[in-house]
Amino acid sequence: MRQSPSTPLTSLDPAKPARVVFMGTPDFAVPSLRALVAATAPGVIWPGGVDIVGVITRPDRPAGRGRQVAHSPVKQFALSAALPVYQPGSLRRPEAQRQLEALTPNLIVVAAFGQILPPEILRLPTRGCLNVHASLLPRWRGASPVAAAIRAGDTETGVTIMAMDEGLDTGAIIAARATPIGPEETAGALTSRLAELGASLLVATLPAWLEGSARLTPQDESRATLTRPLRKEDGRLDWTRSADELSRVVRAMTPWPGAFTTWNGKLLKVLEAAPIPRTGGGAPGACYLTPPGTPDGPLACVCGEGALALRVIQLEGKRALTSADALRGHPGLSAAILGQ
């Protein structure tokens, strides 16, 4: 009889390998899978070793300008490591569940897979399902925890290893590790750091989890916050906001979906920016030249509070340039009204 997520889990035979299924899709998940592969030998995580019996990732999809079919980062790594790869699509489909059941996993490890596991999958492995999540739960549950932490101005985030249940990142916490957020760190850079941190914590956590000695701490629901998947529109800069907030938006939306505004009806991307004291006049969205020698560059934009130094920008159809270089080709930027 299979165990439900809330019932005691079945013990493993230490003389036999632990059968593990890994589920993940983007770059964030690759370090966790790589760490598992490096720790499969007997005695590293489990006396009998670890057998990665399947890697589950999203179906291939067209990508880029040429719309060529592309493998997910997890699939690319799994193939290079000669691991069996499965791409069943929705795990709510009975045929996908039968495919997973045939793998007879003792444990499922999930890292940024992109689906909520249905109860039938949660009940399948004898040692449950663990998730590597890029926040200090219960803060920032959901799909975009890194961007949310930066945009909110958090000074600290981290990773959490969680025992999965039927909710969205609501399961009991097994382990967590914190790290400061750098004052100019982008979501891309922070995600890469958290991916490595999560991989290290996963491998450190698994021995106690597999032997049944790990302690579980229920999440404090009163402290829970929720994120949603990012949309392109989330990168639009509202110049009535403070410069501090807009600088965080630029960092939080890098590399995707990217921070942007408009100039004369055309797209203008803001790739790097910094808040500075306001020295120019005009309404929010008005650009001006900063005094010579200003370290963040010559072009700034008035905000609801303070100003935003535009370090690196990209005009529609053009390559990314420092604002100084952009001004040489487009001197009108010095008096531009952005957001129009």
C-alpha positions in Angstrom: 0.0 0.0 0.0 1.4 3.4 -1.0 1.9 6.0 1.7 0.1 9.4 1.6 2.3 12.5 2.1 1.0 12.7 5.7 1.6 9.1 6.7 4.9 7.5 7.9 7.3 6.7 5.2 8.7 3.2 4.6 12.3 2.5 5.7 15.0 1.6 3.1 17.3 -1.4 3.1 20.8 0.2 3.6 22.3 -2.7 1.7 20.4 -1.7 -1.5 20.8 1.4 -3.6 18.2 4.2 -3.1 16.2 4.6 -6.3 15.9 8.3 -7.0 13.9 10.1 -9.7 14.9 13.7 -10.4 12.5 16.3 -11.7 13.7 19.7 -13.0 13.9 21.9 -16.1 15.9 25.2 -16.1 19.5 26.0 -15.2 18.7 26.3 -11.5 18.0 22.6 -11.3 21.3 21.4 -13.0 23.6 21.8 -10.0 21.3 19.7 -7.8 21.3 16.9 -10.4 25.0 17.2 -10.9 25.5 17.0 -7.1 23.4 13.8 -7.0 25.3 12.2 -9.8 28.6 13.0 -8.0 27.3 11.4 -4.8 25.9 8.1 -6.1 28.7 5.9 -4.9 28.0 3.7 -1.9 28.5 5.4 1.4 28.4 9.0 0.2 24.6 9.6 0.6 23.4 6.1 1.4 25.3 2.9 2.4 24.0 1.1 -0.7 24.6 4.0 -3.0 22.1 6.0 -5.1 20.6 4.8 -8.4 19.2 7.7 -10.5 16.5 5.7 -12.3 15.0 8.6 -14.2 15.2 12.3 -15.0 11.9 14.0 -15.7 11.9 17.3 -17.5 9.6 19.3 -19.8 9.0 18.3 -23.4 11.3 19.8 -26.0 10.1 23.1 -27.4 11.1 25.6 -30.1 13.3 28.4 -29.0 15.2 31.3 -30.4 14.7 33.2 -33.6 15.1 30.1 -35.7 12.5 28.3 -33.6 14.8 25.3 -33.4 13.7 22.5 -31.0 15.7 22.9 -27.8 16.4 20.6 -24.9 15.9 21.9 -21.4 19.2 22.5 -19.5 18.4 19.5 -17.3 17.9 17.3 -20.3 21.2 18.4 -21.8 23.1 17.6 -18.6 21.2 14.3 -18.1 22.1 13.1 -21.6 25.7 14.1 -21.1 25.7 12.0 -17.9 24.0 9.0 -19.6 21.0 9.2 -17.4 17.6 8.0 -18.6 15.4 11.0 -19.6 11.6 11.0 -19.6 9.4 13.9 -21.0 5.8 12.8 -20.2 4.2 16.3 -20.2 1.5 16.8 -17.6 1.9 14.4 -14.6 -1.8 14.4 -14.2 -2.2 12.1 -17.2 -2.7 8.5 -16.2 -0.1 7.3 -18.7 2.5 9.6 -17.2 1.8 8.3 -13.7 2.1 4.7 -14.9 5.5 5.6 -16.5 6.7 6.9 -13.2 5.3 4.1 -11.2 7.2 1.6 -13.3 10.5 3.3 -12.1 9.6 2.3 -8.5 11.4 5.3 -6.9 12.3 5.4 -3.3 12.6 9.2 -3.5 11.7 12.0 -5.9 13.8 15.1 -5.9 12.3 18.2 -7.4 14.1 21.5 -8.4 12.2 24.1 -10.5 10.3 21.5 -12.4 7.4 23.8 -13.3 4.5 21.6 -12.3 2.6 21.0 -9.0 2.9 17.2 -8.3 -0.5 15.5 -8.1 -1.3 13.3 -5.1 -0.8 10.2 -7.1 2.9 11.2 -7.7 3.4 12.4 -4.1 2.3 9.0 -2.8 4.5 7.0 -5.1 8.0 7.0 -3.6 8.6 5.2 -0.4 10.7 8.0 1.1 8.5 10.9 -0.3 9.3 13.9 -2.5 11.8 16.6 -1.6 11.9 20.1 -3.2 14.9 22.4 -3.6 13.3 25.9 -3.4 15.1 29.2 -3.9 13.9 31.2 -0.9 13.7 30.9 2.9 10.3 29.5 3.2 7.6 30.4 4.0 8.7 33.7 2.4 8.3 33.8 -1.3 6.5 30.6 -2.2 5.7 30.0 -5.8 7.3 30.5 -9.2 9.5 33.6 -9.0 11.0 33.8 -5.5 14.4 35.3 -6.5 12.9 38.2 -8.5 10.4 38.8 -5.7 13.1 39.0 -3.0 15.2 41.5 -5.0 12.2 43.6 -5.9 11.0 43.8 -2.3 14.4 45.0 -1.2 15.2 41.9 0.9 18.7 41.9 2.2 18.8 38.2 2.7 17.4 35.1 1.0 18.5 31.5 0.7 17.4 27.9 -0.2 15.1 25.5 1.5 14.8 21.7 1.3 11.2 20.9 1.8 9.1 17.7 2.2 6.5 18.2 -0.5 2.8 18.0 0.2 -0.3 18.9 -2.0 0.1 22.7 -1.5 2.2 25.2 -3.3 5.6 25.1 -1.4 3.7 24.5 1.8 5.5 21.3 3.0 7.5 20.9 6.2 11.1 22.3 6.2 13.9 19.9 6.5 16.8 22.3 6.1 17.4 25.9 5.1 20.5 28.0 4.4 20.6 31.8 4.2 22.8 34.1 2.1 22.9 37.9 1.8 21.7 39.6 -1.4 24.4 41.8 -2.9 23.4 45.5 -3.3 23.8 45.3 -7.1 23.0 41.5 -7.6 20.7 40.7 -10.5 18.1 37.9 -10.4 20.3 35.9 -12.8 23.4 36.2 -10.7 21.5 35.4 -7.5 19.7 32.4 -9.1 23.1 30.9 -10.1 24.4 31.3 -6.5 21.3 29.8 -5.0 21.4 26.9 -7.4 24.8 25.9 -6.1 23.8 26.5 -2.5 20.7 24.4 -3.0 22.7 21.5 -4.5 25.2 21.5 -1.6 22.3 21.6 1.0 20.5 18.8 -0.8 23.4 16.4 -0.7 24.0 17.3 3.0 20.4 16.7 3.8 19.8 13.4 2.0 21.6 11.0 4.4 19.4 11.9 7.4 16.3 12.0 5.2 16.9 8.6 3.7 17.6 6.9 7.1 14.6 8.6 8.7 16.4 10.8 11.2 15.7 14.2 9.7 13.7 16.7 11.7 10.8 18.4 10.0 9.6 21.9 10.9 6.1 23.0 9.8 6.0 26.3 8.0 4.6 29.3 9.9 1.6 30.3 7.8 1.4 33.7 9.3 4.7 34.6 7.6 3.9 33.2 4.2 4.2 35.3 1.0 3.3 34.1 -2.5 4.8 34.9 -5.9 3.4 34.2 -9.4 5.2 33.5 -12.7 6.8 36.6 -14.2 5.2 38.3 -17.2 6.7 40.6 -19.8 4.7 43.5 -18.4 6.4 43.1 -15.0 9.5 44.8 -16.5 7.8 48.0 -17.4 9.3 51.0 -15.5 6.8 53.3 -13.8 8.7 56.6 -13.5 6.4 57.8 -10.7 8.0 55.2 -8.4 11.1 55.9 -6.4 14.5 55.5 -7.9 15.4 52.9 -5.3 12.4 50.8 -6.3 13.0 51.1 -10.0 16.7 50.1 -9.6 15.4 46.9 -7.8 13.0 46.3 -10.7 15.9 46.5 -13.2 17.9 43.9 -11.1 14.9 41.7 -10.5 13.9 41.5 -14.1 17.4 40.7 -15.4 17.8 38.6 -17.4 14.1 38.0 -18.0 11.7 39.5 -18.8 14.0 42.6 -18.7 13.2 46.1 -17.6 11.9 48.5 -20.2 10.3 51.8 -21.0 9.5 53.7 -24.2 10.9 56.7 -26.0 8.8 58.3 -28.8 6.7 55.1 -29.0 9.7 52.8 -29.3 11.0 50.2 -26.9 14.0 51.2 -24.7 15.5 48.5 -22.5 17.3 49.4 -19.3 19.9 46.8 -18.6 21.9 48.5 -15.8 20.8 51.4 -13.6 21.5 52.9 -10.1 19.6 55.3 -7.9 21.2 58.7 -7.5 20.2 62.0 -5.9 18.1 64.1 -8.3 19.9 67.1 -9.8 17.8 67.7 -12.9 14.3 69.1 -13.3 11.1 68.0 -14.9 8.3 65.5 -14.3 8.9 61.8 -13.7 10.3 60.3 -16.9 12.3 63.4 -17.9 15.9 62.7 -18.8 18.8 65.0 -18.0 22.6 65.0 -18.2 24.3 64.5 -14.8 27.2 66.7 -13.8 30.6 65.8 -15.3 32.4 63.1 -13.4 29.2 61.4 -12.1 30.4 57.8 -11.6 27.1 56.2 -12.8 27.1 57.8 -16.2 25.9 61.0 -17.9 22.2 60.1 -18.4 19.6 60.1 -15.6 15.9 60.0 -15.5 13.6 61.8 -13.0 11.6 59.4 -10.7 8.9 60.0 -8.2 11.6 60.2 -5.7 15.3 60.7 -6.6 16.6 59.8 -10.1 17.8 56.7 -11.9 21.2 56.8 -13.5 20.9 54.8 -16.8 24.2 53.0 -17.0 23.4 50.6 -19.9 20.5 50.9 -22.2 19.3 49.3 -25.5 17.2 51.2 -28.1 14.8 49.2 -30.2 16.6 47.4 -32.9 20.0 48.4 -31.6 22.7 46.8 -29.4 23.2 47.5 -25.8 25.4 50.5 -25.0 26.5 52.6 -22.1 24.4 55.7 -21.9 27.5 57.8 -22.8 27.8 55.8 -26.1 24.1 55.9 -26.7 24.1 59.7 -26.4 26.7 60.0 -29.1 24.4 58.4 -31.7 21.2 59.8 -30.2 21.8 63.2 -28.6 18.1 63.7 -28.2 18.2 61.3 -25.2 19.5 64.1 -23.1 16.1 65.7 -23.1 13.9 62.6 -23.7 10.7 62.0 -21.9 10.5 58.3 -21.2 7.4 56.3 -20.9 5.8 57.8 -24.0 
